[in-house]
Amino acid sequence: MLVAAALCPCPPLLVPEVAGGAAAELDGLRAACTDAVGVLAAARADRLVVVGPAGPEGRGAFKEGAPGSLAGFGVDRSVRLGAPDGEGAAEGRRLPPSLAIGAWLLESADWGGVPVTALGVGEPLEPEKCLGAGRQLAASAERVALLVMGDGSACRTVKAPGYYDERAEAFDAELARMLGGADAAALGALDEEPAQSLKVSGRACWQVLAGAAEGAGLGGELLREEAPYGVGYFVAAWS
C-alpha cells in the first residue's frame, strides 16, 4: 500500500555542480525537494521506489546500487541508487537522467535503511498501463513510498525548450492543483495529447503515482511551484 510520495522535478540544474554560477537560482527548489524527501523518511515505508521519465534505453526496473552519472551534463560525478555507503551492485544498466537526479536527491538527504529500487517510464506509455504499473507497485509491499520525478510544460516562454505556447500556464496551474491536492483521479484522467504537445515530461510518471494512490486516502501539499527557465517545476508531498 502506498503510504507516502514525494514529487520532484528533474532538471540537471537542480545539482549545484551542474548549475555552477547559477546554482543559487534554484536554491528554493532544492530546499523544497529536501523537505519532500523528508516526508518519505518519516513514512516508515518498507520499500522506496524512484519513478522517472526515461527514453527507450532507460525504461524498466533498476535494482538498488544501480549506477548513474552526471557526466552528460559536464560534471564528473557518479551517483548510485540507494546503498549510500558503497554497498550494492556497482555494475549494470546505467540510470537514465531523471533517475540519476533522483538518486542524487536521496544521496543529498543521506537516505538509508529502506531498500530503494527504481522504474524508468516511457512518456508515451498509455494512461491505463501507467495506472496498472502503479497498482502493482502499491501491492509490492505493506508500506510503499514513491519518489516521483517529472517536469511540467516546457513552453512557458519564448526561450523555453518548447518555445511559447499560450496554453502552458493554465495547464501547469491545473497540474499544480492536482499535485498539491493529491488528486489521483484527476491525474489518472490527464489527457495525453496536450501533455505531449506542451512537452510535459512527468505525465506518465504522475499517472503511475495515481494508480499507486488508488484507495490510499493520502493528502497532499504543494511545497514549491516555479518556472525559471520556461519549464514548470513542482514539488509536492503526499502522506
Kinemage of the C-alpha trace (Angstrom):
@kinemage 1
@onewidth
@group {chain A} dominant
@subgroup {mainchain}
@vectorlist {calphas} color= white
{ca met a 1} P 0.000 0.000 0.000
{ca leu a 2} L 1.212 3.492 -0.811
{ca val a 3} L 1.888 5.438 2.379
{ca ala a 4} L 3.783 8.484 1.047
{ca ala a 5} L 5.063 10.125 -2.109
{ca ala a 6} L 7.439 12.957 -2.908
{ca leu a 7} L 7.064 14.670 -6.276
{ca cys a 8} L 10.163 16.482 -7.521
{ca pro a 9} L 11.325 17.997 -10.819
{ca cys a 10} L 14.341 16.571 -12.600
{ca pro a 11} L 16.271 19.353 -14.366
{ca pro a 12} L 20.030 18.692 -14.304
{ca leu a 13} L 20.482 22.244 -12.964
{ca leu a 14} L 18.999 21.012 -9.695
{ca val a 15} L 22.522 19.701 -8.967
{ca pro a 16} L 24.644 22.696 -7.863
{ca glu a 17} L 27.791 21.431 -9.602
{ca val a 18} L 25.897 21.329 -12.896
{ca ala a 19} L 24.337 24.767 -12.390
{ca gly a 20} L 27.678 26.351 -11.496
{ca gly a 21} L 27.330 30.092 -11.024
{ca ala a 22} L 23.562 29.894 -11.497
{ca ala a 23} L 23.108 27.412 -8.644
{ca ala a 24} L 21.503 29.973 -6.333
{ca glu a 25} L 18.624 30.418 -8.773
{ca leu a 26} L 17.220 27.017 -7.754
{ca asp a 27} L 18.027 27.141 -4.023
{ca gly a 28} L 14.348 27.323 -3.136
{ca leu a 29} L 13.527 24.375 -5.366
{ca arg a 30} L 16.310 22.274 -3.823
{ca ala a 31} L 15.156 23.112 -0.309
{ca ala a 32} L 11.606 22.084 -1.165
{ca cys a 33} L 12.869 18.780 -2.610
{ca thr a 34} L 14.752 18.147 0.629
{ca asp a 35} L 11.552 18.734 2.575
{ca ala a 36} L 9.612 16.372 0.296
{ca val a 37} L 12.191 13.603 0.712
{ca gly a 38} L 11.931 14.183 4.453
{ca val a 39} L 8.253 13.233 4.254
{ca leu a 40} L 9.300 9.910 2.718
{ca ala a 41} L 11.786 9.317 5.526
{ca ala a 42} L 9.075 9.927 8.122
{ca ala a 43} L 6.660 7.480 6.490
{ca arg a 44} L 8.431 4.344 7.792
{ca ala a 45} L 7.999 2.581 4.477
{ca asp a 46} L 9.199 -0.937 3.760
{ca arg a 47} L 10.228 -0.045 0.236
{ca leu a 48} L 11.056 3.112 -1.717
{ca val a 49} L 10.715 3.257 -5.489
{ca val a 50} L 12.064 6.138 -7.568
{ca val a 51} L 9.929 6.668 -10.685
{ca gly a 52} L 11.143 8.868 -13.521
{ca pro a 53} L 10.724 9.532 -17.249
{ca ala a 54} L 13.099 7.613 -19.496
{ca gly a 55} L 13.951 7.087 -23.123
{ca pro a 56} L 13.894 3.614 -24.698
{ca glu a 57} L 17.256 2.543 -23.223
{ca gly a 58} L 16.371 3.659 -19.698
{ca arg a 59} L 12.952 2.101 -19.310
{ca gly a 60} L 12.145 -0.683 -16.895
{ca ala a 61} L 13.276 -1.668 -13.408
{ca phe a 62} L 16.594 -0.872 -11.702
{ca lys a 63} L 17.966 -2.588 -8.611
{ca glu a 64} L 19.443 -0.915 -5.567
{ca gly a 65} L 23.014 0.167 -6.244
{ca ala a 66} L 22.379 0.830 -9.944
{ca pro a 67} L 24.956 3.342 -11.220
{ca gly a 68} L 24.305 6.721 -12.724
{ca ser a 69} L 26.381 9.662 -13.870
{ca leu a 70} L 26.123 13.397 -14.365
{ca ala a 71} L 28.952 13.374 -16.908
{ca gly a 72} L 26.468 14.066 -19.696
{ca phe a 73} L 25.845 17.446 -18.080
{ca gly a 74} L 29.522 18.387 -17.890
{ca val a 75} L 30.171 17.242 -14.315
{ca asp a 76} L 32.418 14.325 -13.381
{ca arg a 77} L 30.081 13.000 -10.708
{ca ser a 78} L 28.771 9.470 -10.230
{ca val a 79} L 25.669 8.529 -8.267
{ca arg a 80} L 24.212 5.258 -7.070
{ca leu a 81} L 20.651 4.254 -6.350
{ca gly a 82} L 20.481 3.841 -2.570
{ca ala a 83} L 23.394 1.986 -0.918
{ca pro a 84} L 24.918 5.256 0.383
{ca asp a 85} L 27.887 3.504 1.997
{ca gly a 86} L 29.102 1.953 -1.221
{ca glu a 87} L 27.229 -1.303 -0.826
{ca gly a 88} L 25.191 -2.947 -3.572
{ca ala a 89} L 25.668 -3.528 -7.270
{ca ala a 90} L 28.309 -1.374 -8.901
{ca glu a 91} L 27.696 -2.647 -12.417
{ca gly a 92} L 24.682 -2.964 -14.667
{ca arg a 93} L 22.470 -0.698 -16.720
{ca arg a 94} L 23.025 2.979 -16.030
{ca leu a 95} L 20.224 5.084 -14.631
{ca pro a 96} L 18.559 7.476 -17.101
{ca pro a 97} L 18.993 11.175 -16.265
{ca ser a 98} L 15.755 11.583 -14.289
{ca leu a 99} L 16.568 8.623 -12.048
{ca ala a 100} L 20.157 9.814 -11.640
{ca ile a 101} L 18.791 13.133 -10.357
{ca gly a 102} L 16.511 11.162 -8.019
{ca ala a 103} L 19.471 9.152 -6.760
{ca trp a 104} L 21.356 12.423 -6.190
{ca leu a 105} L 18.439 13.783 -4.139
{ca leu a 106} L 18.492 10.681 -1.937
{ca glu a 107} L 22.273 10.859 -1.514
{ca ser a 108} L 21.977 14.544 -0.581
{ca ala a 109} L 19.431 13.601 2.076
{ca asp a 110} L 21.667 10.786 3.422
{ca trp a 111} L 18.938 8.296 2.664
{ca gly a 112} L 19.401 4.873 4.228
{ca gly a 113} L 17.721 1.967 5.924
{ca val a 114} L 14.922 1.236 3.444
{ca pro a 115} L 15.548 -0.693 0.211
{ca val a 116} L 15.476 1.529 -2.889
{ca thr a 117} L 14.647 0.442 -6.419
{ca ala a 118} L 13.675 2.475 -9.479
{ca leu a 119} L 11.426 2.393 -12.509
{ca gly a 120} L 12.089 4.242 -15.760
{ca val a 121} L 8.816 5.053 -17.528
{ca gly a 122} L 8.446 5.960 -21.193
{ca glu a 123} L 6.411 9.125 -21.664
{ca pro a 124} L 4.343 7.547 -24.500
{ca leu a 125} L 3.052 4.825 -22.147
{ca glu a 126} L -0.750 4.741 -22.253
{ca pro a 127} L -2.567 6.026 -19.143
{ca glu a 128} L -4.190 2.678 -18.335
{ca lys a 129} L -0.812 0.932 -18.417
{ca cys a 130} L 0.639 3.665 -16.187
{ca leu a 131} L -2.180 3.167 -13.708
{ca gly a 132} L -1.659 -0.599 -13.782
{ca ala a 133} L 2.063 -0.218 -13.115
{ca gly a 134} L 1.261 1.991 -10.138
{ca arg a 135} L -1.184 -0.526 -8.706
{ca gln a 136} L 1.497 -3.211 -8.939
{ca leu a 137} L 3.991 -1.002 -7.102
{ca ala a 138} L 1.495 -0.287 -4.333
{ca ala a 139} L 0.857 -4.008 -3.895
{ca ser a 140} L 4.569 -4.900 -3.778
{ca ala a 141} L 4.987 -4.273 -0.027
{ca glu a 142} L 2.918 -3.476 3.024
{ca arg a 143} L 4.197 0.110 3.147
{ca val a 144} L 5.445 1.601 -0.140
{ca ala a 145} L 6.812 5.110 -0.722
{ca leu a 146} L 7.461 6.721 -4.107
{ca leu a 147} L 9.855 9.450 -5.212
{ca val a 148} L 8.299 10.613 -8.466
{ca met a 149} L 10.393 12.708 -10.847
{ca gly a 150} L 8.978 14.825 -13.654
{ca asp a 151} L 8.585 18.327 -15.067
{ca gly a 152} L 5.574 20.256 -16.280
{ca ser a 153} L 5.210 22.084 -19.571
{ca ala a 154} L 8.324 23.299 -21.358
{ca cys a 155} L 6.522 26.077 -23.228
{ca arg a 156} L 6.082 28.909 -20.735
{ca thr a 157} L 8.256 31.493 -22.555
{ca val a 158} L 9.779 32.071 -25.972
{ca lys a 159} L 13.152 30.936 -24.575
{ca ala a 160} L 11.723 27.697 -23.179
{ca pro a 161} L 12.838 24.388 -24.736
{ca gly a 162} L 9.483 24.056 -26.487
{ca tyr a 163} L 9.082 27.769 -27.299
{ca tyr a 164} L 5.978 29.652 -26.101
{ca asp a 165} L 2.515 28.130 -26.063
{ca glu a 166} L -0.328 30.182 -24.615
{ca arg a 167} L -1.891 27.016 -23.142
{ca ala a 168} L 1.120 26.196 -20.968
{ca glu a 169} L 0.484 28.462 -17.976
{ca ala a 170} L -3.107 27.294 -17.498
{ca phe a 171} L -2.077 23.675 -17.978
{ca asp a 172} L 0.616 23.993 -15.313
{ca ala a 173} L -1.782 25.747 -12.955
{ca glu a 174} L -4.126 22.761 -13.175
{ca leu a 175} L -1.185 20.402 -12.673
{ca ala a 176} L -0.218 22.312 -9.541
{ca arg a 177} L -3.757 21.877 -8.232
{ca met a 178} L -3.736 18.121 -8.910
{ca leu a 179} L -0.271 17.506 -7.495
{ca gly a 180} L -0.745 19.720 -4.453
{ca gly a 181} L -4.180 18.284 -3.727
{ca ala a 182} L -3.179 14.636 -4.179
{ca asp a 183} L -5.957 14.384 -6.776
{ca ala a 184} L -5.167 10.898 -8.047
{ca ala a 185} L -8.411 10.635 -10.019
{ca ala a 186} L -7.702 13.816 -11.989
{ca leu a 187} L -4.082 12.801 -12.616
{ca gly a 188} L -5.223 9.408 -13.839
{ca ala a 189} L -7.531 11.102 -16.338
{ca leu a 190} L -4.910 13.583 -17.575
{ca asp a 191} L -5.103 13.866 -21.364
{ca glu a 192} L -2.032 12.626 -23.215
{ca glu a 193} L -2.311 14.965 -26.211
{ca pro a 194} L -1.888 18.386 -24.572
{ca ala a 195} L 0.767 16.990 -22.236
{ca gln a 196} L 2.722 15.736 -25.233
{ca ser a 197} L 2.356 18.911 -27.284
{ca leu a 198} L 3.421 21.030 -24.292
{ca lys a 199} L 6.446 18.761 -23.785
{ca val a 200} L 5.463 17.694 -20.273
{ca ser a 201} L 7.947 15.061 -19.079
{ca gly a 202} L 6.078 13.933 -15.957
{ca arg a 203} L 2.675 12.855 -17.286
{ca ala a 204} L 3.286 9.095 -17.379
{ca cys a 205} L 5.110 9.038 -14.030
{ca trp a 206} L 2.352 11.020 -12.325
{ca gln a 207} L -0.168 8.558 -13.698
{ca val a 208} L 1.875 5.699 -12.242
{ca leu a 209} L 1.572 7.548 -8.936
{ca ala a 210} L -2.170 7.928 -9.494
{ca gly a 211} L -2.531 4.171 -9.874
{ca ala a 212} L -0.470 3.523 -6.756
{ca ala a 213} L -2.529 6.024 -4.742
{ca glu a 214} L -5.913 4.472 -5.509
{ca gly a 215} L -7.702 3.821 -2.234
{ca ala a 216} L -4.760 5.040 -0.130
{ca gly a 217} L -6.550 8.143 1.165
{ca leu a 218} L -3.456 10.357 1.005
{ca gly a 219} L -3.500 14.119 1.403
{ca gly a 220} L -1.137 16.440 -0.437
{ca glu a 221} L 0.738 19.707 -0.086
{ca leu a 222} L 2.334 21.781 -2.828
{ca leu a 223} L 5.713 22.838 -1.457
{ca arg a 224} L 7.024 24.774 -4.454
{ca glu a 225} L 5.969 25.887 -7.921
{ca glu a 226} L 8.079 27.918 -10.324
{ca ala a 227} L 9.138 28.181 -13.959
{ca pro a 228} L 12.517 29.959 -14.011
{ca tyr a 229} L 13.555 28.679 -17.446
{ca gly a 230} L 10.135 28.489 -19.068
{ca val a 231} L 9.600 24.962 -17.700
{ca gly a 232} L 7.078 24.202 -14.992
{ca tyr a 233} L 8.684 22.748 -11.863
{ca phe a 234} L 6.597 21.405 -8.977
{ca val a 235} L 7.484 19.955 -5.601
{ca ala a 236} L 4.755 18.234 -3.607
{ca ala a 237} L 4.419 15.750 -0.781
{ca trp a 238} L 1.644 13.197 -0.308
{ca ser a 239} L 1.129 11.458 3.005
